[in-house]
Amino acid sequence: MFYDLHIHSALSPCAADDMTPNNIVNMAILKGLDLIAITDHNTIGQLEAIDKVVKNSKIDLIFGLEVQTIEEVHVLCYFQKFHQVQAFYEAMKPHWIIVKNDEDYFGKQLLFNENDAIVGKVEDLLLTSIYWSLEEVEEQVHHFGGAFVLAHVMDRLNSVTTQLGFIPKHLRFDGIEIHSEEQKMECLALNPWIEDTIWLNSSDAHQLIDIHEAQHQIDEQILKKLWRV
C-alpha cells in the first residue's frame, strides 16, 4: 500500500484553508495513495468528516493527531478505530494548555463537514503544548490501543532530537518518521542502540501539493507490527 500518514487539514492553523476533507482525499487519489492519516495538531475535530469522505473512496484511513508534549516535542498518535482516538482525545483534553488563537498571526482553524462546507472553527490555539510528558503521552496512546510515532525526528523544530538532543532509550515508541534514507542513517548514527523499529516517510503536508506521491509503501505485516499485534 502506498501511504502518507502525516497530513494536516485546514483545522490546523498552519495548514492552507483549502485542505478540506474532499480536497485531501481527492488529491490522495490523484497521487495514487492507498492509505492516509489526518494528523491535526492536538485535535480530532476533522476526523469524522474525513472518514465519511474516505468511505466513498478506495482509500483507507488511519485516525490520528499530532500532539505537542510539555517538552514541546511533536509525536504522532495513530489509532485504528475512531472510538479509540476519541477516548484518547477525551483523556488528553483536560491537560491542554489553553491560549486563544490569533487568526492574523497563526491562521484560521476551520471545521468542515463531509461536503466541504464550513461548519465552525476552533477558538483556542491548537499549536500549544499539553501538560503531558513524552512518557505520559506514550503511556496513554498505548492504553487506548494506539501507536506512538516520533515525528520528523531529524529535520525541524519540535522533534525529539531538537528539543531533547536524543531519543530516550526507555521510550516505548512504535515508529520513527524520517524524510529520506539519509535521515534514517543520521538518526541511527546518533542512536545506535535502535535495532528494531518502523521507519515511516510521510509528508507532514500543510498544502495539497505537499501530499506524497505513490512512492512509499507499507504492507499488512508492518501495520500489524505498528499496532503491536
Secondary structure, 3 states (H helix, E strand, C coil): CEEEEEECCCCCCCCCCCCCHHHHHHHHHHCCCCEEEECCECCCCCHHHHHHHHCCCCCEEEEEEEEECCCCCEEEEEECCHHHHHHHHHHHHHHECCCECCHHHHCCCEEECCCCCEEEECCECCCCCECCCHHHHHHHHHHCCCEEEECCCCCCCCCHHHHCCCCCCCCCCCEEECCCHHHHHHHHHHCCCCCCCEEECCCCECCHHHCCCCCCECCHHHHHHHCCC
